[in-house]
Amino acid sequence: MTEHHPALTHVTSAVRPALTLYLDVHRTPELSGRESRTAALFADRLAGAGFEVARGVGGHGVAGVLRNGDGPRVYLRTELDALPLAERTGLPYAATNGAMHACGHDLHLAAATGAADLLARTAAHWRGTLVVVGQPAEETLTGARAMLADGLYERCGRPDAVLAQHAAPLPAGMIAHGGPHTPMAAASAALNVVLHGRGGHAATPHLTVDPVVTAAAVISRLQTITSRETAPADQLTLTVGTMRAGSVVNVVPDTAELGIGLRALTDETLDRALAALDRIVRAECAASACPRDPNLTTLSRSPALRVDPDATEAIRSAHTALYGPERVTTWPASMAAEDFPLYGDAGQSVHGEAGIPLAYWMLGTTGRTQWAASQAHVPPNHSPHFAPDVRTALPAAITALTSAALTRLGVVPCPRRDAL
């Protein structure tokens, strides 16, 4: 049973160095694509635990490999990047550089080093190859594709399973697994749209083609994709998150630029929404007599996250045995997005492998006092007030990842005490 495995009896010794790393990374967050210091810290921790470390994979990506005889090859994936958000938690170790680990990536990577340390020190009790991946640029949904395109699986071997966990506004130490029939995270796409007008003086608007008016029409009409072109049962969100145009009030600008994000629970729904978006943008530009066709650029695209039912059930059983059934629950389908699906069959066009099972679960981070005081006002992920209760969340994150890895690795049975 994994709950009695030697790796899980040494958790206390792994928490302190993991906590030190967490506090350091939390204070000094780095944005997507700029994670050089975070990657170096993570790589050094893995090297210190005896892993062979590859650096600079797909940008600042890190992959540590620990070979331990014949057996399955199991990947543990974590993330390195932070969000462009000013922290407002008031914590003594809060970041002050305008970036913030508001999605728990600092917790994830600290837990991954803790699990790597525990498994390395108890290698006599399991067999196989452990690969611990520090992925850059998850927040922009580009890092997984970059690492895989840079030959992650060629460098470290084809995985027999890829595992990951993610912070969530649940009570600290609670685990939530996905169901067998619903995605854990949505398919998503981010686009940049440039509308071309004809600028001029505000006193002679009839001589211009105002791209701001066109942008307003586009924004209004795009809402009908959700309300009139998508079945109510097919969940879809469409957000125009940015709109940029002009610099002064007495000049009609030449262009207007929109940043648009879409999320859907199925890839098919997302495909239909993207086709409708393209049609609407082009039609509104034609209606405005824009002098040029619009430019639509896909910045990122990520498929829906569906976990492997067999791997998930085994890991859920291990977590239930370890924590008790009251601390393990089911996670409903979510409109959050991840690029983690690309490590499995959804990324076959990138990495060339098929049949790779994925397992992914949510990890509670809210302290007992805060949860009891007001569940309705627990700061969610991506909030400037997001603050995991690291004292309770980190030990659970380490043991959750370690026990999950042991369900996929070849475990050497521990001798019975009465046989010694």
Secondary structure, 3 states (H helix, E strand, C coil): CHHHCHHHHCHHHHHHHHHHHHHHHHHCCCECCCCHHHHHHHHHHHHHCCCEEEEEECCCEEEEEEEECCCCEEEEEEECCEECCCCCCCCCCCCCCCCECCCCHHHHHHHHHHHHHHHHHCHHHEEEEEEEEEECCCCCCCHHHHHHHCCHHHHHCCCCEEEEEEEEEEECCCEEEECCCCCCEEEEEEEEEEEECECEECCCHHHCECHHHHHHHHHHHHHHHHHCCCCCCCCEEEEEEEEEECCCCCEECCEEEEEEEEEECCHHHHHHHHHHHHHHHHHHHHHCCCCCCCEEEEEEEECCECCCHHHHHHHHHHHHHHHCHHHEEEECCCCCECCHHHHCHHHHHHHCCCCCCEEEEEEEEECHHHHHHCHHHCCCCCCCCCCCCHHHHHHHHHHHHHHHHHHHCEECCCCCHHHC
